[in-house]
Amino acid sequence: MNEVPPAIPSPPADAALRASSRGRWFSDEYVDEMQRFLGSNACRRLAIFALPPGFVLTVIVPVYNECSTVGEVLERLRQTGLPLQIILVDDGSNDGSSDVLDRCSAEGDVQLIRHEVNRGKGAAIRSGIAAATGDVIVIQDADSEYDPDDIRGLLQPLIEGSADVVYGTRYGHSDRQLSPWWHQSVNGFITLLASMAIGPRLSDVETCYKLSSRETFQAILPDLQENRFGIEIELTARWARRGLRFTERPIRYQHRWYDEGKKITWKDGVAALYCIAKYGLFRR
């Protein structure tokens, strides 16, 4: 018997007020005030910057059996204060997530796309890219491992024009939960091979947080092939071939276990090695 999906957590009474207050962080008035008070160098280090007029960030959220976390993720996205287009891609969920997503899609900033059967994260991302209309696209997992507040810092290099692609790295800095040794070791090995075969010297190729302009994503959309987690390698390879400038920014990460709903397995690690050869060495 299917479990009854949990209700979406009711936002606090002052949630809209907090979101509006955080939205002020990106206004010209706030940035000018902070630059007078802190100076331009400190503002840059603190990721205090103004958004271009009319700017919209498209957030693609692939969802497969995440009924217990997706509502919270949406609320945390809204609390960033960023102007958002949220694209939820229901990738054939069968745990009650579809009912939760129906309620979520009633909000004006949410667009819902459904896959009748589970096709994989890569297929969900491709569907989201095709529907995106924002200026910049970021990928957000529907679990609780990644903190949407980090998107602000990731967005900065794109806004100031110092990078074409920004990855959020989970490693190489101190403000993070320590992952199991095997998790970090396997990720480090895959990242090292990908860097050698593809080009950019990354520290975390398998990160969820990948940001770039909508045009950059959609330019490679006709070539994308991977349906599962191999999309992480393929995106990197296809952008690297175009000579784009890569930048990494540190992010926070809360590792979860398989009994908590983690989807990636050792088979996806083997598939990543195949994708490194396919898109890196053989440039398919």
HURAGI-V950733 format. One record per residue. N is the residue number from 1. PHI is phi as a letter, one per 30 degrees, with the letter a starting at -180 (none if undefined). OMEGA is omega as a letter, one per 30 degrees, with the letter a starting at -180 (none if undefined). Layout:
N;PHI;OMEGA
N;PHI;OMEGA
This chain:
1;none;l
2;d;l
3;d;l
4;d;a
5;d;l
6;d;l
7;d;l
8;d;a
9;e;l
10;d;a
11;d;l
12;e;a
13;d;a
14;c;a
15;d;a
16;d;l
17;d;l
18;d;l
19;d;l
20;d;l
21;d;l
22;d;l
23;d;l
24;d;l
25;e;a
26;c;a
27;d;l
28;d;a
29;d;a
30;d;a
31;d;l
32;d;l
33;d;a
34;d;l
35;d;l
36;d;a
37;d;a
38;c;a
39;j;a
40;d;a
41;d;l
42;d;l
43;d;l
44;d;l
45;d;a
46;c;a
47;h;l
48;c;a
49;a;l
50;c;l
51;d;l
52;d;l
53;e;l
54;i;a
55;d;l
56;b;l
57;c;l
58;d;l
59;c;l
60;c;a
61;c;l
62;d;a
63;b;l
64;b;l
65;h;l
66;b;a
67;d;a
68;d;a
69;b;a
70;d;l
71;d;l
72;d;l
73;d;l
74;d;l
75;d;l
76;d;l
77;d;a
78;d;a
79;d;l
80;d;a
81;i;l
82;d;l
83;d;a
84;b;l
85;c;a
86;c;l
87;c;l
88;c;l
89;c;l
90;d;a
91;c;l
92;i;a
93;d;l
94;b;a
95;c;a
96;j;l
97;e;a
98;d;l
99;d;l
100;d;a
101;d;l
102;e;l
103;d;l
104;d;a
105;d;l
106;d;l
107;d;a
108;d;a
109;c;a
110;c;l
111;c;a
112;c;l
113;c;a
114;c;l
115;c;a
116;d;l
117;b;l
118;d;a
119;c;l
120;j;a
121;d;a
122;d;l
123;d;l
124;d;l
125;d;l
126;d;l
127;d;l
128;d;l
129;d;a
130;d;a
131;c;a
132;d;l
133;b;a
134;d;a
135;d;a
136;b;l
137;c;l
138;b;l
139;c;a
140;b;l
141;d;a
142;d;l
143;c;a
144;c;a
145;d;a
146;c;a
147;c;a
148;e;l
149;d;l
150;d;a
151;d;l
152;e;l
153;d;l
154;d;a
155;d;a
156;e;a
157;d;l
158;d;a
159;d;a
160;d;l
161;i;a
162;c;l
163;a;l
164;c;a
165;b;l
166;b;l
167;c;l
168;c;a
169;c;l
170;d;a
171;b;l
172;i;l
173;b;a
174;c;a
175;d;a
176;a;l
177;d;l
178;d;l
179;d;l
180;e;a
181;e;a
182;d;a
183;d;a
184;d;a
185;d;l
186;d;l
187;d;l
188;d;l
189;d;l
190;d;a
191;d;l
192;d;l
193;d;l
194;d;l
195;d;a
196;d;a
197;d;a
198;c;l
199;k;a
200;d;a
201;d;a
202;c;l
203;c;a
204;a;a
205;d;a
206;d;a
207;d;l
208;d;a
209;d;l
210;b;a
211;b;l
212;a;l
213;d;l
214;e;a
215;d;a
216;d;l
217;d;a
218;d;l
219;d;a
220;c;a
221;e;a
222;d;a
223;c;a
224;d;a
225;b;a
226;d;a
227;c;a
228;c;a
229;d;l
230;d;l
231;e;a
232;d;l
233;d;a
234;d;l
235;e;a
236;d;a
237;d;a
238;d;l
239;d;a
240;d;l
241;d;a
242;d;l
243;i;a
244;d;a
245;d;a
246;c;l
247;b;l
248;c;l
249;b;l
250;d;l
251;b;l
252;d;a
253;a;l
254;c;a
255;d;l
256;c;a
257;c;a
258;d;l
259;d;l
260;c;l
261;j;a
262;d;a
263;c;a
264;d;a
265;b;l
266;d;l
267;d;l
268;d;l
269;d;l
270;d;l
271;d;l
272;d;l
273;d;l
274;d;a
275;d;l
276;d;l
277;d;a
278;d;a
279;c;l
280;c;a
281;d;a
282;c;l
283;h;l
284;d;none
